[in-house]
Amino acid sequence: MNTANVSAGKPRAAGAIFRAPIGTTLPTSANDTLDTAFVELGFVSDDGVTNNNAAETDDINAWGGTPVLNIQTAKPDEWTFTLIESLNVNVLKTVYGDANVTETNGVIHVEAKSAQVPDSVYVIDMAMRDGALKRVLIPVGSLGEVGEIVYKDDEPVGYELTIKALDNGSGKTHDEWIAPA
């Protein structure tokens, strides 16, 4: 046991969550400079980022009810966070799709449509204990859910997103790198 290995995850000062089109050059370490196609998605609520990467299983029972086999039926890899820069055009493009959000002379126009938002590449950057850097790369991220959008005078308008990390063709759904300071 070593308390030096205990850490919290905080956003990096230069941004925490980035999005780019599929086909963008991907980083290969925690320290790589991101391709210019990546856009920063602004502040995230103080709930931070949550990753659900737990296997779903079914038990197979023998006659009489004795469990004899456990089969993995799914292993979703989902990332949930709430973007709170509701006036950020890149946030709105993430929620509604790039083709459905325009900005002309400072005026933003959003067209809410029923079509699925195209998949994107996502990067989540974190500062860890003692200046260590952690980077999560989701090479194929599908917008799975958008939570209710609440307009109240005592809290920021936020977009709670669940990004489903899909298999990129090699059997993996995301990469993680941790680099010491």
Secondary structure by P-SEA (a helix, b strand, c coil): cccccbbbbbbcccccbbbbccccccccccccccccccccccccccccccccbbbbbbbbbcccccccccccccccbbbbbbbcccccaaaaaaacccccccccccbbbbbbccccccbbbbbbbbccccbbbbbbbccccccccccccccccccccccbbbbbbccccccccbbbbbbcc
